[in-house]
């Protein structure tokens, strides 16, 4: 009797594998379910055990291919309960939970985070799983946990196929975003990210211009906030030499970033950034842009001076842009 089940299981497995190879997943699913049923009644020989494992693996893969993810996880759990724990099972578990997380993230971030975490428990060296787990945590507002995931991801060694350039760039951007939201020092990460960008071909940098503007913007903003116009000038000049036009985008973005900082309560940093930016000796900081900076500063100082009967306050904040007294500015916000 067991031999009859074994023969039926072998035929179903062969036909199911053929259907799977031809990407006829619904047919493969039914045949492989039959293979599992038959082999489950065929005794405990090594051949039966080996083929039953293969049937479970391809059945779960067929279900994943049809987005029947809960059912795939059920099949894998059943196989796990029966003692099947090969590398192939771990991979299929990870793929099923990862795809389930992708389905869930638009409507249920908590469920998506749980699915991505489970996927990671089976494939901890998968860059895409780590990235999506970090991204879901960031969107949920769990910045500490997101930072841990992106830091872990960027600290691992992957081949270019395992960790594509686009994913590397986005991972740096997301880690920087986490640290900014946590009000942490981002200089070390920014330095690493900017070094990575500086090694890329010009064509690649242009293709990732948005991310490059973000990273260089935050790096330069750090120098501007410390009144270090020399380093800011050097970076902008290097960028302009390598990628014509991007430095202009960066300074425009810096001006908008300063306004954002001002409007979110960081007046001292915002004003210091704009004043330092006005000192940057670069051809893109032209008279028109200086006028924009002056208008921003005038608006800021006007807001600060409202309710304070002191023209001297406004004058000290504005001053002469070419000879700004940073110490005096700092004293005003002490």
N, C-alpha and C positions, 0 to 999 in steps of 0.2 A: 504493500500500500504506500509506504514512504517513497518507494522508487517511482511510483506513478506520479506522486506530487513533485518529486525532484525533476522528472522529465517534463512535466507541465510547466514547472517553474523555469526550467532552462529554456524552453521554447518561448515563453512569455518574455523572459529577460532579453533574449536575442532579438525578438521582434520589437520590443520596447526600446532597446538601445538603438536599433536601426531607425525607428521613428524619431527618436531624440536627435540623432545625428542629422536627420533630414529636417529638423526643426518643426516637426509635426507634433507639437507638445501635447495637445489634447489626447491624441491617439497614444502617444508615449505614456501619458499619465495612466490611462486605463490599463494598458498592458503591464506596466511596472507595478501597479497596485495588485494586479493578478499574480505577478511574479512573487511579490512579498507574501501574499496569501498562500500560494503553493509551497514556497520554500519554508514558510513557518510551520508547515505540517510534514516536512520531509526529513525529520530527524536532525542529528547534530554532527554530521560529518564535517571535515574541514572544507570540502568542496561546497557543501550546502551553505555553511557559514560565510564563506568568501563571496558566493554569489548573492546571498541575501543582503550582504553589506552593499554590494554594487547596485542591487535593486533599490535599496533605500536612498543611496546617494543620487542616482539619476532620477528617481521619483521626486525627491525634494527639489532637484534642479529644474525639473519640468514644471513643477508647481510655481517656483520662483519666476520662471520665464513667462508664466501666465498671470503674474501678480497675485497669485493665491498664497499670500505670504503667511497668514495665520495657519493655513492648512499645511504649508511647507514646514513651519516651525513645529507643528504638531507631529508631523512625520519624523522630523529630526529628533524631537524629544522622545518619541517612542523608540527610535533606534538607540538613543543614548541610554534609555532605561534598560535596553537589552544588552548593553555592554559594548556597543560599537562607538569607538572614540578615536577614529583616525584623523589625520590632518585634513583629509578631504571633507569629513563631517564638520570640522571646525570652520573650514572655508565656507561651506554651504550655510551653516548657522550664521556666520558673519554677513554673508550676502543677503540672506533672508531678513535679518534684523536691520541691516543698513537700508535696504529698500523699503522696509516697513517705516523706518524713521523718515525717509524722504516723503512717503505718503502722508505721514502725520504732521510734519513740521508746519504746514500751512494753517492747520486748524487747532493743533494740540501740541504745544511745545514741550510740555511735561512728558507726554507719551513719547515724543520724538527723542528727547534727551535720554529717556530710559532705553529706547530701542538702540540708539547709537552707542550707549554705554555697554549694552549687552553685545553688540557687534564688536566693540573694542575688546571685550573679554575673550572673544574667540580669535580675533586677528589684531593684536596690539601693535603690529608693525605696518598697518595699512594707513598710508598718509591721507587718503580721501575720507576714511572713517574718522580719523582724528580731527581733520579739518571741519567736517560737518558737525561733529560733537561740539567743538569749540564755537562754531558759528551759532548753533542752537542755544548754547549757554549764553553767548553774548546777546542774542536777541531777547532772551528771557530776562536779561539784566543781572545775571550771575557772573559778574566781571572777574572775580577772583578765580572761580573754577574755569572760566573761559581762558584766562591768562595762562593757567597751568597747562591746559591742553595745547594751546598754540606754542608755548615755550617748549613743551615736550616734543611736539612735532618738529619744530625748527632745530632741536638739539639732536635729532636722529640722523643717521646717514642713509640716504636712499639713492637709488640709481635715478637718472633723468626720467626714465619711463615710470618709475614708482612715484616720483614726486615732481610732476611737470613744473616748468618755470612759472606758468601762470598761477599755480597753486602756491608756490614759494612766495611770490610777490604779494598775493592776497593774504597769505598767512602773516607776513611781516606787517602789512597794513592793519590787520585785525588785532595783532598783538599790541601794536602802538596805540590803537584805539582803546583797547582794554586798559592799558596803563594810563592813558590820558583821563579816562573816565574814573579811574581809581586815584587820580591826582598823584601819580608816581613819576619818578625820574625816568624819562624815556631815552636819555642820551645814548646809552650803550646799544640798545636795540636800533636806534636811528643810525648810529655809526655803522653797524653791521649791515643794515638795509641799504644805506647809501653806498657802501663799498660794493655790495652785490650789484647794485645798479651801474656803478661806474665801470664794472668789468664787462657789461653787456654790450653787444654791438649797437651802434646808433639806431639801426632799423628796429631792433627789438625794443629799445628804450622809447622810441617814437610810438610803437604799437601799444606800449603800456604807459602812455603819457599821463593818463589820469592818476594812476597809482604813483608814478614818479613825482608828479606835482604834490601829491599828498605827503609822501615821505620827505622830500626835500623841503617842502613848506614847513613841516613840523621841526625838522632839523635846524633850519635857519631861524625859525621863530624862537628856538631855545637860545641861540646866540643873540638875537635882537633883544630878548627879554633881559639879557645880562649886559646890555650896552656894548656888545662885541660886534661892532660893524665891520671890523677887519676880516674876521672869519666868514661873516655873511657875504661880504664882497667877494672873497676868494672862491667860495662855493658857487655863487651865482655866475662868476666869470668862467669857471671850469665847466659849468653846465651849459652856458651859452656857447662856449667853444665847441662842445661835443654835440649838442642838439640845438640848432638854431631855432629860436622862437619859444622854447620851453621856459626860459628864465622870465620872460614877460608874463607868462601864465602864472608862474610861481609868485611874483611880486603882487600881481593882481589878487591872487588867492590869499596872500599874506595880509593884504589890506582888509579883505573881507573877514579873515580869521581874527584880526585885531578887533574889528567891530563886534564880532560874535563874542569875543572875550569880554569886551567892555559891557555888552548888554547882559552878560551872565554874571556880572559882579566882579570881574577881574580888571578894574579900571587902571590900577597901577601898571600891570603887565601890558595892557593894551596900549596905553599912552607911551610907555617906554619903548615898546616895539615900533610904533609909528615914528617916534623921534629918532630912533636908531636907524630905521629904514631910510629916513631922509638923509642920513650920512653916508649910506652905501655908495661907493664910487663905482658906479657901473652905468654904461651908456643907456640901459633901459630905464634908469631912474631919471627921466627927463623932466623938463619944466612942467609939463602937463600933469605928470604923476605927482610931482612935488606939490602942485596946487591942490590935487585931490587929498593928499596927506594933510595939508594945512586946513582944508575944509573939514576933514574928519576931526582934527584936533580942536578946531574952533567950536564944532558942535559938541564935542565932549566937554570942553572947558566951560561952555555955556551951561550945559546941564549941571555940571558940578557947582558952578557959581550961583545957580538959582537959590534964592533964599539966603545967600551969603553976601552981605553988602561990602564987597571988596573987589575992586577992579584989579588990585595987586595980585589976587589969587589967580584970576584969569590970565594975566600977563605972565605970571611965573610958569603956568602950565604951557602956554603958547611960546612965550619968549621969542628969541631969534633962533630959527631952526638951525642955522649954521653954527651957532655958539650956545647950544643948549646946556644948561647946568643940570646934569643928572642928579647930583646930590640934592639940589633944591627940589627937584621933582620928587625924589624919594622922601624928603622931609615932609612934603605936603600930604603924602599917603601913609606916613608912619603911624 
